[in-house]
C-alpha cells in the first residue's frame, strides 16, 4: 500500500452547482478543513483520481483549484481546540 501524503485542497468556483459538486468531491477525500480549504491525505493514485475528476467538473476559464503538498517535516501549528491533521486508518463511505 502506498504511503499517503498530506495536501491542502482549495478551490474557487464561480457557479453554485459546480461549487456544490466540487465541495462533495473534495469532502470525499478530506479529513478536515473549513469552507473551501481542506486537509487531504492522498496516495499517488488518489491524487491522480482527484485531479482528473476535478478537471472534468470545473471550467478552466472561470474556476480555480489548488492542490498543495505539505512538507511532512514541517511542524503543525494549531490554534484553540484544533487538533493536528492525522491520516485515519479507515474512512466511512456513504
PDB file of N, CA, C and O in Angstrom:
ATOM      1  N   UNK A   1       0.838  -1.186   0.000  1.00  0.00           N
ATOM      2  CA  UNK A   1       0.000   0.000   0.000  1.00  0.00           C
ATOM      3  C   UNK A   1       0.881   1.246   0.000  1.00  0.00           C
ATOM      4  O   UNK A   1       1.867   1.323   0.734  1.00  0.00           O
ATOM      5  N   UNK A   2       0.516   2.216  -0.828  1.00  0.00           N
ATOM      6  CA  UNK A   2       1.283   3.453  -0.922  1.00  0.00           C
ATOM      7  C   UNK A   2       1.064   4.325   0.299  1.00  0.00           C
ATOM      8  O   UNK A   2      -0.015   4.338   0.891  1.00  0.00           O
ATOM      9  N   UNK A   3       2.103   5.047   0.660  1.00  0.00           N
ATOM     10  CA  UNK A   3       2.003   5.969   1.787  1.00  0.00           C
ATOM     11  C   UNK A   3       1.248   7.215   1.354  1.00  0.00           C
ATOM     12  O   UNK A   3       1.453   7.742   0.261  1.00  0.00           O
ATOM     13  N   UNK A   4       0.386   7.663   2.222  1.00  0.00           N
ATOM     14  CA  UNK A   4      -0.383   8.875   1.948  1.00  0.00           C
ATOM     15  C   UNK A   4       0.419  10.101   2.360  1.00  0.00           C
ATOM     16  O   UNK A   4       1.140  10.085   3.358  1.00  0.00           O
ATOM     17  N   UNK A   5       0.281  11.167   1.570  1.00  0.00           N
ATOM     18  CA  UNK A   5       0.910  12.439   1.885  1.00  0.00           C
ATOM     19  C   UNK A   5      -0.185  13.458   2.153  1.00  0.00           C
ATOM     20  O   UNK A   5      -1.292  13.352   1.626  1.00  0.00           O
ATOM     21  N   UNK A   6       0.141  14.459   2.991  1.00  0.00           N
ATOM     22  CA  UNK A   6      -0.825  15.481   3.364  1.00  0.00           C
ATOM     23  C   UNK A   6      -0.819  16.617   2.346  1.00  0.00           C
ATOM     24  O   UNK A   6       0.236  17.136   1.983  1.00  0.00           O
ATOM     25  N   UNK A   7      -2.003  16.991   1.896  1.00  0.00           N
ATOM     26  CA  UNK A   7      -2.207  18.083   0.949  1.00  0.00           C
ATOM     27  C   UNK A   7      -3.235  19.054   1.506  1.00  0.00           C
ATOM     28  O   UNK A   7      -4.054  18.696   2.353  1.00  0.00           O
ATOM     29  N   UNK A   8      -3.180  20.281   1.021  1.00  0.00           N
ATOM     30  CA  UNK A   8      -4.273  21.225   1.201  1.00  0.00           C
ATOM     31  C   UNK A   8      -4.939  21.368  -0.157  1.00  0.00           C
ATOM     32  O   UNK A   8      -4.272  21.597  -1.166  1.00  0.00           O
ATOM     33  N   UNK A   9      -6.243  21.232  -0.175  1.00  0.00           N
ATOM     34  CA  UNK A   9      -7.012  21.418  -1.398  1.00  0.00           C
ATOM     35  C   UNK A   9      -7.853  22.672  -1.221  1.00  0.00           C
ATOM     36  O   UNK A   9      -8.584  22.805  -0.239  1.00  0.00           O
ATOM     37  N   UNK A  10      -7.748  23.590  -2.171  1.00  0.00           N
ATOM     38  CA  UNK A  10      -8.514  24.834  -2.115  1.00  0.00           C
ATOM     39  C   UNK A  10      -9.122  25.089  -3.488  1.00  0.00           C
ATOM     40  O   UNK A  10      -8.526  24.774  -4.518  1.00  0.00           O
ATOM     41  N   UNK A  11     -10.310  25.659  -3.480  1.00  0.00           N
ATOM     42  CA  UNK A  11     -10.968  25.923  -4.744  1.00  0.00           C
ATOM     43  C   UNK A  11     -11.764  27.217  -4.682  1.00  0.00           C
ATOM     44  O   UNK A  11     -12.174  27.666  -3.611  1.00  0.00           O
ATOM     45  N   UNK A  12     -11.972  27.800  -5.843  1.00  0.00           N
ATOM     46  CA  UNK A  12     -12.810  28.985  -6.014  1.00  0.00           C
ATOM     47  C   UNK A  12     -13.639  28.711  -7.254  1.00  0.00           C
ATOM     48  O   UNK A  12     -13.125  28.734  -8.373  1.00  0.00           O
ATOM     49  N   UNK A  13     -14.911  28.455  -7.055  1.00  0.00           N
ATOM     50  CA  UNK A  13     -15.792  28.050  -8.148  1.00  0.00           C
ATOM     51  C   UNK A  13     -16.885  29.104  -8.306  1.00  0.00           C
ATOM     52  O   UNK A  13     -17.524  29.496  -7.329  1.00  0.00           O
ATOM     53  N   UNK A  14     -17.095  29.557  -9.534  1.00  0.00           N
ATOM     54  CA  UNK A  14     -17.989  30.686  -9.773  1.00  0.00           C
ATOM     55  C   UNK A  14     -19.468  30.321  -9.845  1.00  0.00           C
ATOM     56  O   UNK A  14     -20.313  31.157  -9.526  1.00  0.00           O
ATOM     57  N   UNK A  15     -19.800  29.124 -10.244  1.00  0.00           N
ATOM     58  CA  UNK A  15     -21.194  28.748 -10.434  1.00  0.00           C
ATOM     59  C   UNK A  15     -21.651  27.854  -9.280  1.00  0.00           C
ATOM     60  O   UNK A  15     -20.963  26.886  -8.956  1.00  0.00           O
ATOM     61  N   UNK A  16     -22.796  28.150  -8.649  1.00  0.00           N
ATOM     62  CA  UNK A  16     -23.229  27.408  -7.451  1.00  0.00           C
ATOM     63  C   UNK A  16     -23.343  25.891  -7.634  1.00  0.00           C
ATOM     64  O   UNK A  16     -22.978  25.142  -6.727  1.00  0.00           O
ATOM     65  N   UNK A  17     -23.829  25.431  -8.759  1.00  0.00           N
ATOM     66  CA  UNK A  17     -23.971  23.985  -8.969  1.00  0.00           C
ATOM     67  C   UNK A  17     -22.600  23.296  -9.011  1.00  0.00           C
ATOM     68  O   UNK A  17     -22.427  22.219  -8.439  1.00  0.00           O
ATOM     69  N   UNK A  18     -21.629  23.917  -9.687  1.00  0.00           N
ATOM     70  CA  UNK A  18     -20.275  23.351  -9.728  1.00  0.00           C
ATOM     71  C   UNK A  18     -19.608  23.466  -8.357  1.00  0.00           C
ATOM     72  O   UNK A  18     -18.827  22.595  -7.974  1.00  0.00           O
ATOM     73  N   UNK A  19     -19.913  24.534  -7.619  1.00  0.00           N
ATOM     74  CA  UNK A  19     -19.365  24.705  -6.275  1.00  0.00           C
ATOM     75  C   UNK A  19     -19.803  23.565  -5.355  1.00  0.00           C
ATOM     76  O   UNK A  19     -18.984  23.001  -4.629  1.00  0.00           O
ATOM     77  N   UNK A  20     -21.080  23.231  -5.385  1.00  0.00           N
ATOM     78  CA  UNK A  20     -21.594  22.127  -4.566  1.00  0.00           C
ATOM     79  C   UNK A  20     -20.940  20.804  -4.985  1.00  0.00           C
ATOM     80  O   UNK A  20     -20.587  19.988  -4.134  1.00  0.00           O
ATOM     81  N   UNK A  21     -20.784  20.598  -6.279  1.00  0.00           N
ATOM     82  CA  UNK A  21     -20.154  19.368  -6.769  1.00  0.00           C
ATOM     83  C   UNK A  21     -18.679  19.309  -6.365  1.00  0.00           C
ATOM     84  O   UNK A  21     -18.185  18.245  -5.990  1.00  0.00           O
ATOM     85  N   UNK A  22     -17.973  20.442  -6.440  1.00  0.00           N
ATOM     86  CA  UNK A  22     -16.557  20.479  -6.037  1.00  0.00           C
ATOM     87  C   UNK A  22     -16.425  20.191  -4.546  1.00  0.00           C
ATOM     88  O   UNK A  22     -15.530  19.455  -4.132  1.00  0.00           O
ATOM     89  N   UNK A  23     -17.295  20.759  -3.753  1.00  0.00           N
ATOM     90  CA  UNK A  23     -17.281  20.508  -2.310  1.00  0.00           C
ATOM     91  C   UNK A  23     -17.507  19.026  -2.020  1.00  0.00           C
ATOM     92  O   UNK A  23     -16.788  18.442  -1.209  1.00  0.00           O
ATOM     93  N   UNK A  24     -18.484  18.418  -2.662  1.00  0.00           N
ATOM     94  CA  UNK A  24     -18.767  16.991  -2.454  1.00  0.00           C
ATOM     95  C   UNK A  24     -17.573  16.136  -2.863  1.00  0.00           C
ATOM     96  O   UNK A  24     -17.229  15.177  -2.173  1.00  0.00           O
ATOM     97  N   UNK A  25     -16.943  16.480  -3.979  1.00  0.00           N
ATOM     98  CA  UNK A  25     -15.784  15.723  -4.454  1.00  0.00           C
ATOM     99  C   UNK A  25     -14.627  15.806  -3.462  1.00  0.00           C
ATOM    100  O   UNK A  25     -14.046  14.783  -3.098  1.00  0.00           O
ATOM    101  N   UNK A  26     -14.294  17.006  -3.029  1.00  0.00           N
ATOM    102  CA  UNK A  26     -13.173  17.187  -2.104  1.00  0.00           C
ATOM    103  C   UNK A  26     -13.472  16.555  -0.748  1.00  0.00           C
ATOM    104  O   UNK A  26     -12.595  15.930  -0.151  1.00  0.00           O
ATOM    105  N   UNK A  27     -14.687  16.709  -0.261  1.00  0.00           N
ATOM    106  CA  UNK A  27     -15.038  16.110   1.035  1.00  0.00           C
ATOM    107  C   UNK A  27     -14.953  14.593   1.018  1.00  0.00           C
ATOM    108  O   UNK A  27     -14.797  13.972   2.069  1.00  0.00           O
ATOM    109  N   UNK A  28     -15.053  13.990  -0.154  1.00  0.00           N
ATOM    110  CA  UNK A  28     -14.891  12.550  -0.272  1.00  0.00           C
ATOM    111  C   UNK A  28     -13.483  12.088   0.082  1.00  0.00           C
ATOM    112  O   UNK A  28     -13.274  10.923   0.420  1.00  0.00           O
ATOM    113  N   UNK A  29     -12.525  12.996   0.004  1.00  0.00           N
ATOM    114  CA  UNK A  29     -11.132  12.689   0.314  1.00  0.00           C
ATOM    115  C   UNK A  29     -10.664  13.334   1.611  1.00  0.00           C
ATOM    116  O   UNK A  29      -9.656  12.911   2.175  1.00  0.00           O
ATOM    117  N   UNK A  30     -11.372  14.346   2.093  1.00  0.00           N
ATOM    118  CA  UNK A  30     -10.895  15.206   3.179  1.00  0.00           C
ATOM    119  C   UNK A  30     -10.968  14.546   4.552  1.00  0.00           C
ATOM    120  O   UNK A  30     -11.843  13.727   4.832  1.00  0.00           O
ATOM    121  N   UNK A  31     -10.022  14.932   5.391  1.00  0.00           N
ATOM    122  CA  UNK A  31     -10.049  14.532   6.797  1.00  0.00           C
ATOM    123  C   UNK A  31     -10.332  15.729   7.687  1.00  0.00           C
ATOM    124  O   UNK A  31     -10.600  15.559   8.876  1.00  0.00           O
ATOM    125  N   UNK A  32     -10.280  16.916   7.147  1.00  0.00           N
ATOM    126  CA  UNK A  32     -10.550  18.127   7.911  1.00  0.00           C
ATOM    127  C   UNK A  32     -10.548  19.328   6.997  1.00  0.00           C
ATOM    128  O   UNK A  32     -10.258  19.218   5.806  1.00  0.00           O
ATOM    129  N   UNK A  33     -10.874  20.476   7.562  1.00  0.00           N
ATOM    130  CA  UNK A  33     -10.856  21.701   6.785  1.00  0.00           C
ATOM    131  C   UNK A  33     -12.059  22.548   7.093  1.00  0.00           C
ATOM    132  O   UNK A  33     -12.891  22.206   7.934  1.00  0.00           O
ATOM    133  N   UNK A  34     -12.137  23.665   6.394  1.00  0.00           N
ATOM    134  CA  UNK A  34     -13.270  24.563   6.575  1.00  0.00           C
ATOM    135  C   UNK A  34     -13.487  25.366   5.314  1.00  0.00           C
ATOM    136  O   UNK A  34     -12.546  25.673   4.582  1.00  0.00           O
ATOM    137  N   UNK A  35     -14.735  25.701   5.071  1.00  0.00           N
ATOM    138  CA  UNK A  35     -15.158  26.455   3.891  1.00  0.00           C
ATOM    139  C   UNK A  35     -14.580  25.828   2.626  1.00  0.00           C
ATOM    140  O   UNK A  35     -14.960  24.706   2.290  1.00  0.00           O
ATOM    141  N   UNK A  36     -13.684  26.495   1.914  1.00  0.00           N
ATOM    142  CA  UNK A  36     -13.187  25.934   0.657  1.00  0.00           C
ATOM    143  C   UNK A  36     -11.712  25.534   0.720  1.00  0.00           C
ATOM    144  O   UNK A  36     -11.043  25.477  -0.312  1.00  0.00           O
ATOM    145  N   UNK A  37     -11.206  25.259   1.911  1.00  0.00           N
ATOM    146  CA  UNK A  37      -9.846  24.740   2.082  1.00  0.00           C
ATOM    147  C   UNK A  37      -9.923  23.492   2.960  1.00  0.00           C
ATOM    148  O   UNK A  37     -10.477  23.533   4.058  1.00  0.00           O
ATOM    149  N   UNK A  38      -9.363  22.379   2.468  1.00  0.00           N
ATOM    150  CA  UNK A  38      -9.499  21.100   3.163  1.00  0.00           C
ATOM    151  C   UNK A  38      -8.154  20.393   3.283  1.00  0.00           C
ATOM    152  O   UNK A  38      -7.300  20.503   2.403  1.00  0.00           O
ATOM    153  N   UNK A  39      -7.978  19.665   4.383  1.00  0.00           N
ATOM    154  CA  UNK A  39      -6.805  18.810   4.586  1.00  0.00           C
ATOM    155  C   UNK A  39      -7.127  17.442   4.006  1.00  0.00           C
ATOM    156  O   UNK A  39      -8.160  16.848   4.316  1.00  0.00           O
ATOM    157  N   UNK A  40      -6.228  16.953   3.160  1.00  0.00           N
ATOM    158  CA  UNK A  40      -6.476  15.688   2.471  1.00  0.00           C
ATOM    159  C   UNK A  40      -5.205  14.844   2.496  1.00  0.00           C
ATOM    160  O   UNK A  40      -4.126  15.335   2.164  1.00  0.00           O
ATOM    161  N   UNK A  41      -5.328  13.583   2.885  1.00  0.00           N
ATOM    162  CA  UNK A  41      -4.243  12.621   2.756  1.00  0.00           C
ATOM    163  C   UNK A  41      -4.502  11.814   1.492  1.00  0.00           C
ATOM    164  O   UNK A  41      -5.575  11.233   1.335  1.00  0.00           O
ATOM    165  N   UNK A  42      -3.514  11.774   0.582  1.00  0.00           N
ATOM    166  CA  UNK A  42      -3.690  11.108  -0.708  1.00  0.00           C
ATOM    167  C   UNK A  42      -2.510  10.206  -1.046  1.00  0.00           C
ATOM    168  O   UNK A  42      -1.358  10.532  -0.756  1.00  0.00           O
ATOM    169  N   UNK A  43      -2.812   9.072  -1.660  1.00  0.00           N
ATOM    170  CA  UNK A  43      -1.791   8.259  -2.305  1.00  0.00           C
ATOM    171  C   UNK A  43      -1.581   8.861  -3.697  1.00  0.00           C
ATOM    172  O   UNK A  43      -2.382   9.692  -4.126  1.00  0.00           O
ATOM    173  N   UNK A  44      -0.533   8.467  -4.406  1.00  0.00           N
ATOM    174  CA  UNK A  44      -0.364   8.979  -5.776  1.00  0.00           C
ATOM    175  C   UNK A  44      -1.562   8.664  -6.671  1.00  0.00           C
ATOM    176  O   UNK A  44      -1.953   9.497  -7.490  1.00  0.00           O
ATOM    177  N   UNK A  45      -2.147   7.481  -6.526  1.00  0.00           N
ATOM    178  CA  UNK A  45      -3.318   7.119  -7.327  1.00  0.00           C
ATOM    179  C   UNK A  45      -4.512   8.006  -6.985  1.00  0.00           C
ATOM    180  O   UNK A  45      -5.200   8.490  -7.884  1.00  0.00           O
ATOM    181  N   UNK A  46      -4.763   8.223  -5.699  1.00  0.00           N
ATOM    182  CA  UNK A  46      -5.876   9.071  -5.277  1.00  0.00           C
ATOM    183  C   UNK A  46      -5.687  10.507  -5.760  1.00  0.00           C
ATOM    184  O   UNK A  46      -6.655  11.178  -6.118  1.00  0.00           O
ATOM    185  N   UNK A  47      -4.447  10.974  -5.770  1.00  0.00           N
ATOM    186  CA  UNK A  47      -4.159  12.323  -6.257  1.00  0.00           C
ATOM    187  C   UNK A  47      -4.532  12.450  -7.732  1.00  0.00           C
ATOM    188  O   UNK A  47      -5.190  13.411  -8.130  1.00  0.00           O
ATOM    189  N   UNK A  48      -4.114  11.486  -8.534  1.00  0.00           N
ATOM    190  CA  UNK A  48      -4.462  11.496  -9.963  1.00  0.00           C
ATOM    191  C   UNK A  48      -5.982  11.440 -10.155  1.00  0.00           C
ATOM    192  O   UNK A  48      -6.541  12.137 -11.001  1.00  0.00           O
ATOM    193  N   UNK A  49      -6.636  10.597  -9.353  1.00  0.00           N
ATOM    194  CA  UNK A  49      -8.084  10.449  -9.435  1.00  0.00           C
ATOM    195  C   UNK A  49      -8.791  11.770  -9.107  1.00  0.00           C
ATOM    196  O   UNK A  49      -9.713  12.174  -9.817  1.00  0.00           O
ATOM    197  N   UNK A  50      -8.367  12.428  -8.052  1.00  0.00           N
ATOM    198  CA  UNK A  50      -8.961  13.708  -7.653  1.00  0.00           C
ATOM    199  C   UNK A  50      -8.732  14.774  -8.721  1.00  0.00           C
ATOM    200  O   UNK A  50      -9.669  15.474  -9.104  1.00  0.00           O
ATOM    201  N   UNK A  51      -7.506  14.904  -9.202  1.00  0.00           N
ATOM    202  CA  UNK A  51      -7.205  15.913 -10.216  1.00  0.00           C
ATOM    203  C   UNK A  51      -7.996  15.677 -11.504  1.00  0.00           C
ATOM    204  O   UNK A  51      -8.479  16.623 -12.126  1.00  0.00           O
ATOM    205  N   UNK A  52      -8.121  14.420 -11.894  1.00  0.00           N
ATOM    206  CA  UNK A  52      -8.884  14.098 -13.108  1.00  0.00           C
ATOM    207  C   UNK A  52     -10.367  14.449 -12.921  1.00  0.00           C
ATOM    208  O   UNK A  52     -10.965  15.091 -13.784  1.00  0.00           O
ATOM    209  N   UNK A  53     -10.950  14.032 -11.808  1.00  0.00           N
ATOM    210  CA  UNK A  53     -12.364  14.316 -11.552  1.00  0.00           C
ATOM    211  C   UNK A  53     -12.611  15.822 -11.485  1.00  0.00           C
ATOM    212  O   UNK A  53     -13.615  16.311 -12.004  1.00  0.00           O
ATOM    213  N   UNK A  54     -11.704  16.551 -10.853  1.00  0.00           N
ATOM    214  CA  UNK A  54     -11.867  17.998 -10.741  1.00  0.00           C
ATOM    215  C   UNK A  54     -11.733  18.654 -12.118  1.00  0.00           C
ATOM    216  O   UNK A  54     -12.438  19.621 -12.407  1.00  0.00           O
ATOM    217  N   UNK A  55     -10.849  18.149 -12.961  1.00  0.00           N
ATOM    218  CA  UNK A  55     -10.689  18.733 -14.301  1.00  0.00           C
ATOM    219  C   UNK A  55     -11.951  18.550 -15.145  1.00  0.00           C
ATOM    220  O   UNK A  55     -12.247  19.381 -16.003  1.00  0.00           O
ATOM    221  N   UNK A  56     -12.688  17.478 -14.909  1.00  0.00           N
ATOM    222  CA  UNK A  56     -13.941  17.253 -15.627  1.00  0.00           C
ATOM    223  C   UNK A  56     -15.065  18.135 -15.088  1.00  0.00           C
ATOM    224  O   UNK A  56     -16.005  18.457 -15.815  1.00  0.00           O
ATOM    225  N   UNK A  57     -14.971  18.517 -13.845  1.00  0.00           N
ATOM    226  CA  UNK A  57     -16.020  19.272 -13.169  1.00  0.00           C
ATOM    227  C   UNK A  57     -15.927  20.783 -13.388  1.00  0.00           C
ATOM    228  O   UNK A  57     -16.941  21.440 -13.620  1.00  0.00           O
ATOM    229  N   UNK A  58     -14.716  21.332 -13.315  1.00  0.00           N
ATOM    230  CA  UNK A  58     -14.530  22.787 -13.325  1.00  0.00           C
ATOM    231  C   UNK A  58     -14.329  23.334 -14.734  1.00  0.00           C
ATOM    232  O   UNK A  58     -13.901  22.625 -15.645  1.00  0.00           O
ATOM    233  N   UNK A  59     -14.651  24.612 -14.881  1.00  0.00           N
ATOM    234  CA  UNK A  59     -14.387  25.322 -16.132  1.00  0.00           C
ATOM    235  C   UNK A  59     -13.083  26.087 -15.963  1.00  0.00           C
ATOM    236  O   UNK A  59     -12.949  26.909 -15.057  1.00  0.00           O
ATOM    237  N   UNK A  60     -12.137  25.817 -16.828  1.00  0.00           N
ATOM    238  CA  UNK A  60     -10.790  26.367 -16.705  1.00  0.00           C
ATOM    239  C   UNK A  60     -10.765  27.893 -16.712  1.00  0.00           C
ATOM    240  O   UNK A  60      -9.963  28.499 -16.001  1.00  0.00           O
ATOM    241  N   UNK A  61     -11.627  28.516 -17.499  1.00  0.00           N
ATOM    242  CA  UNK A  61     -11.602  29.973 -17.603  1.00  0.00           C
ATOM    243  C   UNK A  61     -12.393  30.681 -16.496  1.00  0.00           C
ATOM    244  O   UNK A  61     -12.324  31.905 -16.392  1.00  0.00           O
ATOM    245  N   UNK A  62     -13.146  29.937 -15.661  1.00  0.00           N
ATOM    246  CA  UNK A  62     -13.964  30.558 -14.620  1.00  0.00           C
ATOM    247  C   UNK A  62     -13.593  30.124 -13.201  1.00  0.00           C
ATOM    248  O   UNK A  62     -13.778  30.890 -12.256  1.00  0.00           O
ATOM    249  N   UNK A  63     -13.074  28.915 -13.043  1.00  0.00           N
ATOM    250  CA  UNK A  63     -12.861  28.333 -11.720  1.00  0.00           C
ATOM    251  C   UNK A  63     -11.383  28.082 -11.456  1.00  0.00           C
ATOM    252  O   UNK A  63     -10.568  28.037 -12.377  1.00  0.00           O
ATOM    253  N   UNK A  64     -11.057  27.919 -10.179  1.00  0.00           N
ATOM    254  CA  UNK A  64      -9.677  27.636  -9.774  1.00  0.00           C
ATOM    255  C   UNK A  64      -9.655  26.482  -8.782  1.00  0.00           C
ATOM    256  O   UNK A  64     -10.556  26.339  -7.955  1.00  0.00           O
ATOM    257  N   UNK A  65      -8.604  25.653  -8.877  1.00  0.00           N
ATOM    258  CA  UNK A  65      -8.389  24.561  -7.929  1.00  0.00           C
ATOM    259  C   UNK A  65      -6.896  24.468  -7.643  1.00  0.00           C
ATOM    260  O   UNK A  65      -6.075  24.477  -8.560  1.00  0.00           O
ATOM    261  N   UNK A  66      -6.555  24.380  -6.361  1.00  0.00           N
ATOM    262  CA  UNK A  66      -5.160  24.282  -5.940  1.00  0.00           C
ATOM    263  C   UNK A  66      -5.001  23.057  -5.049  1.00  0.00           C
ATOM    264  O   UNK A  66      -5.756  22.877  -4.093  1.00  0.00           O
ATOM    265  N   UNK A  67      -4.033  22.226  -5.358  1.00  0.00           N
ATOM    266  CA  UNK A  67      -3.691  21.077  -4.524  1.00  0.00           C
ATOM    267  C   UNK A  67      -2.229  21.250  -4.150  1.00  0.00           C
ATOM    268  O   UNK A  67      -1.343  21.150  -4.998  1.00  0.00           O
ATOM    269  N   UNK A  68      -1.988  21.510  -2.874  1.00  0.00           N
ATOM    270  CA  UNK A  68      -0.656  21.847  -2.379  1.00  0.00           C
ATOM    271  C   UNK A  68      -0.168  20.766  -1.423  1.00  0.00           C
ATOM    272  O   UNK A  68      -0.781  20.532  -0.381  1.00  0.00           O
ATOM    273  N   UNK A  69       0.949  20.098  -1.779  1.00  0.00           N
ATOM    274  CA  UNK A  69       1.513  19.086  -0.884  1.00  0.00           C
ATOM    275  C   UNK A  69       2.274  19.785   0.226  1.00  0.00           C
ATOM    276  O   UNK A  69       3.108  20.655  -0.027  1.00  0.00           O
ATOM    277  N   UNK A  70       1.978  19.395   1.457  1.00  0.00           N
ATOM    278  CA  UNK A  70       2.654  19.987   2.607  1.00  0.00           C
ATOM    279  C   UNK A  70       3.891  19.177   2.958  1.00  0.00           C
ATOM    280  O   UNK A  70       3.897  17.952   2.831  1.00  0.00           O
ATOM    281  N   UNK A  71       4.919  19.851   3.391  1.00  0.00           N
ATOM    282  CA  UNK A  71       6.177  19.213   3.752  1.00  0.00           C
ATOM    283  C   UNK A  71       5.974  18.362   5.007  1.00  0.00           C
ATOM    284  O   UNK A  71       5.603  18.891   6.055  1.00  0.00           O
ATOM    285  N   UNK A  72       6.213  17.051   4.913  1.00  0.00           N
ATOM    286  CA  UNK A  72       5.994  16.185   6.076  1.00  0.00           C
ATOM    287  C   UNK A  72       6.937  16.493   7.238  1.00  0.00           C
ATOM    288  O   UNK A  72       6.680  16.074   8.366  1.00  0.00           O
ATOM    289  N   UNK A  73       8.022  17.217   6.976  1.00  0.00           N
ATOM    290  CA  UNK A  73       8.964  17.572   8.049  1.00  0.00           C
ATOM    291  C   UNK A  73       8.530  18.807   8.814  1.00  0.00           C
ATOM    292  O   UNK A  73       9.047  19.081   9.897  1.00  0.00           O
ATOM    293  N   UNK A  74       7.589  19.552   8.263  1.00  0.00           N
ATOM    294  CA  UNK A  74       7.161  20.799   8.877  1.00  0.00           C
ATOM    295  C   UNK A  74       6.343  20.537  10.139  1.00  0.00           C
ATOM    296  O   UNK A  74       5.595  19.563  10.224  1.00  0.00           O
ATOM    297  N   UNK A  75       6.500  21.416  11.101  1.00  0.00           N
ATOM    298  CA  UNK A  75       5.744  21.318  12.342  1.00  0.00           C
ATOM    299  C   UNK A  75       4.338  21.867  12.105  1.00  0.00           C
ATOM    300  O   UNK A  75       4.165  22.895  11.452  1.00  0.00           O
ATOM    301  N   UNK A  76       3.343  21.175  12.640  1.00  0.00           N
ATOM    302  CA  UNK A  76       1.961  21.621  12.517  1.00  0.00           C
ATOM    303  C   UNK A  76       1.607  22.500  13.697  1.00  0.00           C
ATOM    304  O   UNK A  76       1.799  22.114  14.850  1.00  0.00           O
ATOM    305  N   UNK A  77       1.096  23.670  13.411  1.00  0.00           N
ATOM    306  CA  UNK A  77       0.681  24.610  14.441  1.00  0.00           C
ATOM    307  C   UNK A  77      -0.839  24.685  14.424  1.00  0.00           C
ATOM    308  O   UNK A  77      -1.435  24.963  13.384  1.00  0.00           O
ATOM    309  N   UNK A  78      -1.465  24.442  15.561  1.00  0.00           N
ATOM    310  CA  UNK A  78      -2.917  24.537  15.666  1.00  0.00           C
ATOM    311  C   UNK A  78      -3.277  25.584  16.700  1.00  0.00           C
ATOM    312  O   UNK A  78      -2.512  25.835  17.632  1.00  0.00           O
ATOM    313  N   UNK A  79      -4.420  26.185  16.541  1.00  0.00           N
ATOM    314  CA  UNK A  79      -4.885  27.214  17.460  1.00  0.00           C
ATOM    315  C   UNK A  79      -6.194  26.774  18.119  1.00  0.00           C
ATOM    316  O   UNK A  79      -6.978  26.040  17.518  1.00  0.00           O
ATOM    317  N   UNK A  80      -6.422  27.215  19.332  1.00  0.00           N
ATOM    318  CA  UNK A  80      -7.664  26.896  20.023  1.00  0.00           C
ATOM    319  C   UNK A  80      -7.810  25.408  20.286  1.00  0.00           C
ATOM    320  O   UNK A  80      -6.883  24.761  20.773  1.00  0.00           O
ATOM    321  N   UNK A  81      -8.972  24.869  19.963  1.00  0.00           N
ATOM    322  CA  UNK A  81      -9.270  23.451  20.191  1.00  0.00           C
ATOM    323  C   UNK A  81      -8.885  22.557  19.015  1.00  0.00           C
ATOM    324  O   UNK A  81      -9.159  21.357  19.037  1.00  0.00           O
ATOM    325  N   UNK A  82      -8.269  23.111  18.020  1.00  0.00           N
ATOM    326  CA  UNK A  82      -7.931  22.350  16.820  1.00  0.00           C
ATOM    327  C   UNK A  82      -6.969  21.222  17.138  1.00  0.00           C
ATOM    328  O   UNK A  82      -6.135  21.330  18.036  1.00  0.00           O
ATOM    329  N   UNK A  83      -7.098  20.136  16.385  1.00  0.00           N
ATOM    330  CA  UNK A  83      -6.157  19.026  16.513  1.00  0.00           C
ATOM    331  C   UNK A  83      -5.362  18.916  15.216  1.00  0.00           C
ATOM    332  O   UNK A  83      -5.883  19.222  14.143  1.00  0.00           O
ATOM    333  N   UNK A  84      -4.102  18.481  15.303  1.00  0.00           N
ATOM    334  CA  UNK A  84      -3.292  18.380  14.087  1.00  0.00           C
ATOM    335  C   UNK A  84      -3.871  17.347  13.129  1.00  0.00           C
ATOM    336  O   UNK A  84      -4.516  16.396  13.571  1.00  0.00           O
ATOM    337  N   UNK A  85      -3.653  17.515  11.822  1.00  0.00           N
ATOM    338  CA  UNK A  85      -4.189  16.559  10.850  1.00  0.00           C
ATOM    339  C   UNK A  85      -3.585  15.180  11.073  1.00  0.00           C
ATOM    340  O   UNK A  85      -2.396  15.048  11.365  1.00  0.00           O
ATOM    341  N   UNK A  86      -4.417  14.161  10.934  1.00  0.00           N
ATOM    342  CA  UNK A  86      -3.966  12.779  11.097  1.00  0.00           C
ATOM    343  C   UNK A  86      -4.623  11.930  10.022  1.00  0.00           C
ATOM    344  O   UNK A  86      -5.805  12.095   9.720  1.00  0.00           O
ATOM    345  N   UNK A  87      -3.856  11.032   9.456  1.00  0.00           N
ATOM    346  CA  UNK A  87      -4.367  10.115   8.435  1.00  0.00           C
ATOM    347  C   UNK A  87      -5.100   8.983   9.153  1.00  0.00           C
ATOM    348  O   UNK A  87      -4.459   8.163   9.810  1.00  0.00           O
ATOM    349  N   UNK A  88      -6.426   8.920   9.042  1.00  0.00           N
ATOM    350  CA  UNK A  88      -7.163   7.880   9.759  1.00  0.00           C
ATOM    351  C   UNK A  88      -6.887   6.496   9.156  1.00  0.00           C
ATOM    352  O   UNK A  88      -6.528   6.375   7.985  1.00  0.00           O
ATOM    353  N   UNK A  89      -7.060   5.477   9.968  1.00  0.00           N
ATOM    354  CA  UNK A  89      -6.817   4.113   9.478  1.00  0.00           C
ATOM    355  C   UNK A  89      -7.953   3.631   8.612  1.00  0.00           C
ATOM    356  O   UNK A  89      -7.802   2.638   7.900  1.00  0.00           O
ATOM    357  N   UNK A  90      -9.115   4.320   8.651  1.00  0.00           N
ATOM    358  CA  UNK A  90     -10.245   3.941   7.799  1.00  0.00           C
ATOM    359  C   UNK A  90     -11.132   5.159   7.551  1.00  0.00           C
ATOM    360  O   UNK A  90     -11.068   6.149   8.280  1.00  0.00           O
ATOM    361  N   UNK A  91     -11.959   5.069   6.511  1.00  0.00           N
ATOM    362  CA  UNK A  91     -12.931   6.108   6.177  1.00  0.00           C
ATOM    363  C   UNK A  91     -14.311   5.475   6.107  1.00  0.00           C
ATOM    364  O   UNK A  91     -14.445   4.310   5.734  1.00  0.00           O
ATOM    365  N   UNK A  92     -15.335   6.237   6.463  1.00  0.00           N
ATOM    366  CA  UNK A  92     -16.709   5.805   6.243  1.00  0.00           C
ATOM    367  C   UNK A  92     -17.102   6.256   4.844  1.00  0.00           C
ATOM    368  O   UNK A  92     -16.869   7.405   4.468  1.00  0.00           O
ATOM    369  N   UNK A  93     -17.691   5.364   4.084  1.00  0.00           N
ATOM    370  CA  UNK A  93     -18.166   5.699   2.751  1.00  0.00           C
ATOM    371  C   UNK A  93     -19.676   5.591   2.761  1.00  0.00           C
ATOM    372  O   UNK A  93     -20.230   4.525   3.027  1.00  0.00           O
ATOM    373  N   UNK A  94     -20.338   6.694   2.471  1.00  0.00           N
ATOM    374  CA  UNK A  94     -21.812   6.703   2.496  1.00  0.00           C
ATOM    375  C   UNK A  94     -22.374   6.517   1.126  1.00  0.00           C
ATOM    376  O   UNK A  94     -23.593   6.499   0.956  1.00  0.00           O
TER     377      UNK A  94
END
